[in-house]
Amino acid sequence: MNFIDTHTHLYAEEFDPDRDAVIQRAVDKGVDRLLLPAIDKSYYERMMSVAEFHKTVCFPMIGLHPTSVKANFREELNFIKETLEKSREKFHGIGEIGIDLYWDKTFVNEQALAFSDQLDLAIKFQLPIAIHTRNSFDIAIKLIRQKNNPELKGVFHCFSGSVEQAQQATSLGFMLGIGGIITYKNSGLQKVVEATSLDLIVLETDAPYLPPVPYRGQRNESAYIPLIAGRIAELKQIPLEEVAEITTQNAVTLFKLMLDAGS
Ligand code: NI
């Protein structure tokens, strides 16, 4: 049984002491492909060196995270654009991008501009997007709708919205990234998973954040993906194998992982 973690910040400092062991534990659990969403330029070298060193397991994205959108966001966006022009083939998506109105609203206009520009890059370079929304689903989906481009594909990472919002996202052809929150009691996400076809779901950890039960309060890691898949299997009353198979296929198709000769 194999799984794909479509969202882990494996290159973060939290994994410096034992990154190789973290990867090994994931692979041992069948979680043998990991997508690495970007944060900003300051993490770029770290992310790429992890991806380069673990080529058959790690697949990087490029993008500017909404909480990293500051006064210098134009410079950050230029870096992304230039990097894509030089080496588009290294990347499996644009992410994570989006709008975050939870932490800090100082740069909310810049966040919207940066998101919109990165949607254009995704269309231009034909890459799927990993979308971060926090208290901002309606704004994000409005910006996506404005592009009115059926080529735009991707995943609402760490989806935690309502059934109605899930339907808005999936009716535009987007997938839902389901993570550790599905194992929390009364998260509201159970209803969303029950109402959403498995064909529209990918698995993710968002490591080092949001660990599933029973690891709450600890560092999250990709080896916990089967716990998330297990909860989905329970809710949908289907075998774990089916969750593994279908979500893996969804991720392979969306992020074009088959094209990578190394894997
Ligand atoms: Ni993330």
Boltz pocket constraint, residues with backbone or C-beta under 6 A from the ligand:
constraints:
  - pocket:
      binder: B
      contacts: [[A, 7], [A, 9], [A, 37], [A, 96], [A, 206]]
      max_distance: 6.0
